[in-house]
Amino acid sequence: MSEVSDRVLWRRARDGDGGAFGILFDRYAGRIYNYCFRRTADWALAEDLTSTTFLLAWRSLGRESLQAESALPLLFGIATNVLRNQRRSLKRGREAFTRLPLPDNAEPDFAEGAATRLDDQAAMQMLLRLFSRLPRREQDVIALCDWSALPYEDAAVALGIPIGTVRSRLARGRRRLRELANSSGPEAETDVIPLPIEVNEQ
């Protein structure tokens, strides 16, 4: 079933097919996980945020339809909202996630490479000290378009804004981030943090 489109899988999942939802999870959990890490610089928190994102996606099946061919824009949109409300969202999300009707092998193993993960956290924390000084709306588009390689059209769907707004916020955010990096000295790094742990990214 791995070649089945996201639209078909979403429709089957809406009809109660946990296996279809499990395939969507397997396709995109790695990208959502890394997106959450890049926004928090905390691997453990990113794992919880990923679980909460897919829990909310499962709960939204009856009322949300895919606006794009891929389920990824919708998932990124949910993840962005989860990040904005992480304390409230995480309170019971982890426990509830374990009750989703997913296949036993659906959840990726996020536990490998502990030493490298610590290095990534330290590097990401340095970047986020600059990044957090941007307006939240600019943080969102940079994290989606530059750090997660989401096309402008899909970022617009994820954030519920026009594509022109994505482009203008991205341009402003990139400019401001470069200015912040320059004012912070030559050691400041604004490029994408290379992450060795990519779980089934497509």
C-alpha positions in Angstrom: 0.0 0.0 0.0 3.1 2.3 0.1 2.4 3.6 -3.4 -1.2 4.6 -2.6 -1.7 8.4 -2.7 -2.2 10.5 0.5 -5.7 11.4 -0.6 -6.7 7.8 -0.8 -5.0 6.9 2.5 -6.7 9.9 4.2 -10.1 8.8 2.9 -9.5 5.2 4.1 -8.3 6.5 7.5 -11.4 8.6 7.7 -13.4 5.4 7.2 -11.6 3.8 10.2 -8.6 2.1 8.5 -5.8 2.4 11.1 -3.4 0.8 8.7 -3.9 3.6 6.2 -3.2 6.2 8.9 -0.2 4.1 9.9 1.3 4.5 6.4 0.8 8.3 6.5 2.5 8.3 9.9 5.4 6.2 8.5 5.7 8.5 5.5 5.9 11.8 7.4 6.7 11.2 11.1 10.4 11.8 10.4 9.8 15.2 8.8 7.4 16.4 11.5 9.9 15.2 14.1 12.8 17.1 12.7 10.6 20.2 12.2 9.6 20.1 15.8 13.2 19.6 16.8 14.3 22.6 14.8 11.7 24.7 16.6 12.6 23.5 20.1 16.2 22.2 20.1 15.0 19.4 22.3 14.8 15.8 20.8 12.6 14.4 23.6 10.2 17.3 23.4 10.1 16.9 19.6 9.1 13.3 20.0 6.2 14.3 22.2 5.2 17.1 19.8 5.2 14.6 16.9 3.0 12.2 18.8 0.6 15.0 19.6 0.5 16.2 16.0 -0.5 12.8 14.7 -3.0 12.4 17.5 -4.7 15.6 16.5 -4.5 14.6 12.8 -6.3 11.4 13.6 -9.0 13.3 15.6 -9.4 15.7 12.7 -10.1 13.1 10.1 -13.8 13.6 10.2 -13.7 17.3 9.7 -10.5 18.1 7.7 -10.0 17.3 4.1 -6.7 17.5 2.2 -6.2 20.8 0.3 -3.1 19.5 -1.4 -2.1 16.1 -2.9 0.2 15.5 0.0 -0.9 15.2 3.7 2.3 17.0 4.7 1.0 20.6 4.5 -1.9 19.7 6.8 0.5 17.9 9.2 2.9 20.8 9.2 0.0 23.2 10.0 -1.1 21.0 12.9 2.5 20.8 14.2 2.8 24.6 14.0 -0.3 25.0 16.1 0.9 22.3 18.6 4.2 24.2 18.9 2.4 27.4 19.7 0.3 25.7 22.4 2.8 23.0 23.5 2.1 23.0 27.2 -1.6 22.5 26.9 -1.3 20.1 23.9 1.2 17.8 25.6 -0.6 17.4 28.8 -2.4 14.2 27.8 -1.3 13.8 24.2 1.5 11.3 24.8 -0.8 8.9 26.6 -3.6 9.3 24.1 -1.2 8.7 21.2 -0.6 5.1 22.4 -4.2 4.4 21.9 -4.3 5.2 18.2 -5.1 2.2 15.9 -1.7 2.1 14.3 0.2 -1.0 13.3 2.7 -2.2 15.9 5.7 -1.2 13.7 4.3 2.2 12.8 6.3 4.3 15.3 9.8 5.1 14.1 12.7 4.6 16.5 13.9 8.0 17.5 16.4 6.8 20.1 19.5 6.2 18.0 22.7 8.4 17.9 22.5 9.9 21.4 25.9 11.6 21.2 25.1 13.2 17.9 21.7 14.2 19.1 23.3 16.1 22.0 25.6 18.0 19.6 22.6 18.9 17.4 20.7 20.2 20.4 23.6 22.5 21.4 23.9 23.8 17.8 20.2 24.3 17.4 19.9 26.1 20.8 22.5 28.6 19.6 20.6 29.3 16.4 17.2 29.5 18.2 18.6 32.3 20.4 18.7 34.4 17.3 15.6 32.9 15.7 13.4 33.6 18.7 14.0 37.3 18.2 12.1 37.2 14.9 8.3 37.8 14.9 6.5 34.5 15.2 4.9 34.7 11.8 8.4 35.0 10.2 9.7 32.1 12.3 6.9 29.9 11.0 7.7 30.5 7.3 11.5 30.2 7.7 11.0 26.9 9.6 8.7 25.5 7.0 10.3 26.8 3.8 14.0 26.9 4.6 14.4 24.3 7.4 11.8 21.8 6.2 12.1 22.4 2.5 8.3 22.9 2.1 7.3 24.6 -1.2 5.8 28.0 -0.9 2.4 26.7 -2.0 2.3 24.0 0.7 3.5 26.4 3.4 0.6 28.7 2.5 -1.8 25.8 3.0 -0.1 24.8 6.2 -0.4 28.3 7.7 -3.7 29.2 6.1 -2.3 32.4 4.4 -1.8 33.5 0.8 1.3 32.5 -1.0 2.3 36.1 -1.5 2.3 36.5 2.3 4.6 33.5 2.6 7.0 35.1 0.2 7.0 38.5 1.8 7.4 37.1 5.4 10.2 34.8 4.2 12.1 37.6 2.6 11.7 39.8 5.7 12.6 37.0 8.0 15.7 36.0 6.1 16.9 39.6 6.0 16.3 40.1 9.8 18.0 36.8 10.6 21.1 37.7 8.6 21.2 41.1 10.4 20.9 39.5 13.8 23.7 37.0 12.8 26.0 39.8 11.7 25.4 41.8 14.9 26.1 38.7 17.0 29.5 38.2 15.5 31.2 35.8 13.0 30.4 32.7 15.1 26.6 33.1 14.5 25.2 30.5 12.1 21.9 30.9 10.4 22.1 28.0 7.9 20.0 24.9 8.3 21.4 22.6 11.0 22.4 19.3 9.4 20.5 16.5 11.1 21.7 13.0 10.8 18.5 11.4 12.0 15.9 11.5 9.2 13.2 8.9 9.7 11.6 7.8 6.4 11.6 11.3 4.9 10.2 11.5 1.4 
